[in-house]
Amino acid sequence: MSILLLLVSTLLVQLPGTRQAQMGVATGQISNLEGKPAPGIRVSAMSVPDPKDPAGGGGLLSLAETDAEGKFRLENIPPGRYYIQAGLLEFPTYYPGVTTLESAKAVSIEAGVTTEGLDFKMPRPPGVRISGRVPKNLTPQPRMAMLMPTAGSVTTNNSTGSYSISFNGATTVVRMAGGGFSMMGMPQQATLGADGTFEFVRVKPGNYMLMLAPSTGLSRNIVVDDKDIDLDLGAPAGPGFKVSGVVGANSTFPGIPNQRVVLSGWMQMETTIDASGRFEFPNVPDGTYSLHTIPGSRSPAATITVRGQDVSGITLPGSVEVNGVVIVEDPTGAATSTYFSTASTTLVATSLNGSTVYTQIGRGGLTVYSNGSAGSGFTATLYEKEYRVSVENLPSGLSLRALTYGTVDLLKEPLKLDGSSRPQQIRVTLVKEP
């Protein structure tokens, strides 16, 4: 609100002739439905449209905020007839305490005169309270809750000095005397308490996404109207259960160092893998979750359902980093040259269950050196599975001659990764077309 007040105040200062003519003042007090003072409420004077020029009205000619006693003072108002408007731009309240312009009472402002006694109650709150809790066992542990607007916008037409407020499919156009301004929806932030609680106050109506930082994958879409909201951020009722298993049960050689297992569903958790490849999540609520390892492929390695009891014996394929090299055979023995392609040259590994891993081996083409090597090599991160391997988007002028993994011809046989042997090198052999 303070940004809006600053923008509007700046515009009002720039109005031509407003300092030369004698202005009027309007004062009053705003209270809530219980009759208590309503502090911090935005109040403005909006000019009444001229019947001969309906498009000429709606300009905000003064803007103020109520003090601790709910009192306001609108100054520097040019003589004329005005509606006194308070509260949210999306859902304003008008003097004498009504919610539609048709029911609003116009006030006459005279030069050099203070119009007093414009007291009224707010039938709508100035914003709602959103509070709630997040689970304590999240990994990484979040420190902050964020409320990000996802629908509703304010756009500006600087040529007409108007701005449009869109919310839930309805649009209201308001004309700002002296020019327009722009406004962007910014996230509100609330620090999480030690018990995982959070609170946002004076939230405007609209559509929001509630997220956590650092991100845990846990979020909630919220529709705010005129009622307070209290929620548990996705937490199912009841206790949590232990989820455990092993990564790469048949592995003889160590996998990627410092690997972790990620469990994702209504929430996201991470845990480390011990020296024997075992992992454990000690407190997982009921729900359906996917599991994958990082570093490693982001594709789900397994899906589990927790329903009232521990889940054990899960076996996840280990992740393997397979290095590769591209070689170009040039019968002419030419020096360094470049072969271009319209898309990235890519190694494609498709497992028997249909999941595919793409590894870029050349972006926009390949530079081939005099020794036949192309680029600086590549690394494919794959689960311990069986794959069919191919190469896509070869540069113009080159064709695939061979694709091997150690002694295995990948053009004829699948790539088998089971952890029983040390990873070999993938060799992509290309040849210059005549």
Order of alpha helices (4+ residues) and beta strands (2+ residues): alpha-beta-beta-beta-beta-beta-beta-beta-beta-beta-beta-beta-beta-beta-beta-beta-beta-beta-beta-beta-beta-beta-beta-beta-beta-beta-beta-beta-beta-beta-beta-beta-beta-beta-beta-beta-beta-beta
